[in-house]
């Protein structure tokens, strides 16, 4: 059972907190905060809106914030959620950039940055596995969905095909396959 935000202020602080935790990859944080803690989404509805946010131009999490805020409070909610995603992280980034400019040549700083990249990759992989359970309710189910994901990974990571081409082709194929599956049932 999902809950709804009670005010624009609640949306602002929720998305601010989400953004401040999302170093290197916000998907795991967004899923934990919006599905598990706030219960503003079910796992399935989160995946659906995340998929829409990914195909729209711009940063995925900003798109998600705009979609979510607009649904609950119209254009004011969209602006509020966007502001929550941007204001404090922008200020933190300015402080970090100034600090990096001053201490960036230190080996400890370079090692910390490499470590953050590894942690972000692990968070994304773990969240992807956790969210895979929602495929039970998707019309394509596990095997076709996993095959499409594997083809996407191979095409982008190994074959170096531009992501836009892969998304357009595999996205169109996925939509067509889902449409056929829904239509036949």
JOMO-V955963 format. One record per residue. SS is DSSP state (helix for helix, strand for strand, loop for the rest). PHI is phi in degrees with one decimal (999 if undefined). Layout:
ss=SS phi=PHI
ss=SS phi=PHI
This chain:
ss=loop phi=999
ss=loop phi=-93.4
ss=loop phi=-113.0
ss=loop phi=-122.7
ss=loop phi=-66.9
ss=loop phi=-89.4
ss=loop phi=-156.7
ss=helix phi=-66.5
ss=helix phi=-61.2
ss=helix phi=-62.9
ss=helix phi=-65.0
ss=helix phi=-56.7
ss=helix phi=-70.9
ss=helix phi=-64.8
ss=helix phi=-74.2
ss=helix phi=-64.6
ss=helix phi=-62.2
ss=helix phi=-59.5
ss=helix phi=-66.3
ss=helix phi=-71.2
ss=helix phi=-92.9
ss=loop phi=-88.9
ss=loop phi=-70.5
ss=loop phi=85.1
ss=loop phi=172.9
ss=loop phi=-97.3
ss=helix phi=-55.1
ss=helix phi=-62.0
ss=helix phi=-70.1
ss=helix phi=-60.9
ss=helix phi=-62.0
ss=helix phi=-63.9
ss=helix phi=-70.6
ss=helix phi=-84.1
ss=helix phi=-96.5
ss=helix phi=-77.7
ss=helix phi=-85.5
ss=loop phi=-77.7
ss=loop phi=58.3
ss=loop phi=-82.6
ss=loop phi=-132.5
ss=loop phi=-83.8
ss=helix phi=-58.5
ss=helix phi=-68.3
ss=helix phi=-68.0
ss=helix phi=-62.5
ss=helix phi=-62.1
ss=helix phi=-63.2
ss=helix phi=-72.0
ss=helix phi=-64.2
ss=helix phi=-62.7
ss=helix phi=-63.9
ss=helix phi=-61.5
ss=helix phi=-72.4
ss=helix phi=-89.5
ss=loop phi=-80.0
ss=loop phi=-67.9
ss=loop phi=107.0
ss=loop phi=-64.2
ss=helix phi=-55.3
ss=helix phi=-71.3
ss=helix phi=-67.3
ss=helix phi=-59.5
ss=helix phi=-62.1
ss=helix phi=-61.4
ss=helix phi=-63.7
ss=helix phi=-60.2
ss=helix phi=-65.1
ss=helix phi=-60.8
ss=helix phi=-65.4
ss=helix phi=-63.5
ss=helix phi=-95.1
ss=helix phi=-138.8
ss=helix phi=66.0
ss=helix phi=-63.2
ss=helix phi=-67.6
ss=helix phi=-66.8
ss=helix phi=-63.2
ss=helix phi=-65.7
ss=helix phi=-63.7
ss=helix phi=-64.4
ss=helix phi=-63.2
ss=helix phi=-61.8
ss=helix phi=-60.5
ss=helix phi=-72.5
ss=helix phi=-110.4
ss=helix phi=-62.5
ss=helix phi=-69.9
ss=helix phi=-61.1
ss=helix phi=-64.6
ss=helix phi=-63.9
ss=helix phi=-62.4
ss=helix phi=-64.1
ss=helix phi=-62.5
ss=helix phi=-64.3
ss=helix phi=-63.8
ss=helix phi=-64.0
ss=helix phi=-65.9
ss=helix phi=-66.8
ss=helix phi=-64.2
ss=helix phi=-59.3
ss=helix phi=-81.4
ss=helix phi=-115.9
ss=loop phi=-60.7
ss=loop phi=-84.2
ss=loop phi=-77.6
ss=helix phi=-58.4
ss=helix phi=-64.2
ss=helix phi=-67.1
ss=helix phi=-61.6
ss=helix phi=-64.8
ss=helix phi=-63.4
ss=helix phi=-66.0
ss=helix phi=-61.9
ss=helix phi=-63.5
ss=helix phi=-63.6
ss=helix phi=-63.8
ss=helix phi=-65.7
ss=helix phi=-63.0
ss=helix phi=-61.6
ss=helix phi=-62.7
ss=helix phi=-64.2
ss=helix phi=-62.9
ss=helix phi=-65.5
ss=helix phi=-63.0
ss=helix phi=-63.4
ss=helix phi=-66.9
ss=helix phi=-60.6
ss=helix phi=-64.8
ss=helix phi=-64.6
ss=helix phi=-76.0
ss=helix phi=-61.4
ss=helix phi=-62.0
ss=helix phi=-70.4
ss=helix phi=-66.9
ss=helix phi=-57.9
ss=helix phi=-94.8
ss=loop phi=-78.0
ss=loop phi=-57.1
ss=loop phi=-80.7
ss=helix phi=67.3
ss=helix phi=-70.4
ss=helix phi=-59.6
ss=helix phi=-62.2
ss=helix phi=-64.8
ss=helix phi=-67.3
ss=helix phi=-62.3
ss=helix phi=-63.6
ss=helix phi=-62.7
ss=helix phi=-65.4
ss=helix phi=-62.3
ss=helix phi=-61.5
ss=helix phi=-60.7
ss=helix phi=-62.4
ss=helix phi=-63.0
ss=helix phi=-83.8
ss=helix phi=-77.6
ss=helix phi=-97.6
ss=loop phi=-87.5
ss=loop phi=59.7
ss=loop phi=-76.1
ss=loop phi=-55.4
ss=helix phi=-55.4
ss=helix phi=-61.0
ss=helix phi=-68.3
ss=helix phi=-65.4
ss=helix phi=-64.3
ss=helix phi=-64.3
ss=helix phi=-75.1
ss=helix phi=-70.7
ss=helix phi=-63.5
ss=helix phi=-63.4
ss=helix phi=-61.1
ss=helix phi=-63.6
ss=helix phi=-62.5
ss=helix phi=-62.4
ss=helix phi=-63.3
ss=helix phi=-66.2
ss=helix phi=-58.6
ss=helix phi=-62.8
ss=helix phi=-66.4
ss=helix phi=-67.6
ss=helix phi=-64.0
ss=helix phi=-79.9
ss=loop phi=-98.8
